[in-house]
Amino acid sequence: MNKWIYSLVLLAAPVFAGASGGPGSADSTPTGVSQGRQIYEQYCAACHGWQGEGAANWKKPDEKGEMPPPPHDETGHTWRHCDAMLFKMIAEGWRYPFNKSDRLTMPAFEEQMTVQEIQSVIDYLKTLWTEEQRDYQKTESQ
């Protein structure tokens, strides 16, 4: 994908997400959250857990010196990231900066998911957080 277009998408995604009201608001669409859950189960649950619980010892590096997949529920830190950062992590993948390997420990999904599908996953993740966490994350995303 052209980097200019991709940058534009990254900037626009949080605007459209905010316009839709986001999960936890009166404007949330059950269909979007439901679609997000299905996509999460297809691409994310094998590593991050079916209920967003993450890997067992996610706070400690594994035998490869890499941080295991963190939880996406209220016990993790996903809710501390703005929508644009979550979008970027899902689309481009992620490597914890202090991992001993150079590989992406979370693969990029920009070839498997559309922009709307990535946003639906983010909408679903928000349903796993407390109301206070959603409020914090909403502020971070403005």
Residue pairs with C-beta under 8 A, 6 or more apart in sequence:
1 110
6 91
6 110
9 115
10 84
10 87
10 88
10 91
11 84
13 83
13 84
13 87
13 115
13 118
13 119
14 82
14 83
14 84
14 87
14 141
16 119
17 83
17 119
17 122
17 123
17 141
18 83
18 141
18 142
20 27
20 28
20 29
20 32
21 27
21 28
22 28
22 123
22 126
22 134
22 138
22 141
23 33
23 123
23 124
23 126
23 127
23 134
24 126
24 127
24 131
24 134
28 123
32 119
32 120
32 123
33 120
33 123
33 124
33 127
35 117
35 120
36 117
36 119
36 120
36 121
36 122
36 123
36 124
36 125
37 124
39 113
39 117
39 120
39 121
39 124
40 48
40 52
40 121
40 124
40 125
41 50
43 109
43 112
43 113
43 121
44 72
44 121
47 55
47 69
47 106
48 54
48 55
48 69
48 70
48 71
48 72
49 55
49 69
49 71
49 72
49 73
51 73
51 128
52 71
52 72
52 73
52 76
52 125
52 128
53 71
53 73
53 75
54 68
54 69
54 70
54 71
54 72
54 73
54 75
54 76
55 68
55 69
55 70
56 68
57 68
58 67
58 68
58 69
58 70
58 71
58 76
59 67
60 67
60 68
61 67
61 99
61 100
62 68
64 100
64 101
65 99
65 100
65 101
66 96
66 99
66 100
66 101
66 105
67 96
67 98
67 99
67 105
69 105
69 106
70 76
70 77
70 78
71 78
72 78
72 125
72 128
73 128
73 129
74 128
74 129
74 130
74 133
78 86
78 125
78 129
79 126
79 129
79 133
79 134
79 136
79 137
80 136
80 137
80 140
81 89
81 137
81 140
82 137
82 140
82 141
83 122
83 137
83 141
84 141
86 122
86 125
87 118
87 119
87 122
89 106
90 109
90 113
90 118
90 121
90 122
91 108
91 109
91 110
91 113
91 118
92 108
92 110
93 104
93 106
93 107
93 108
93 109
94 104
94 105
94 106
95 102
95 103
95 104
95 105
95 106
96 105
99 105
109 118
110 118
113 121
126 134
126 137
129 137
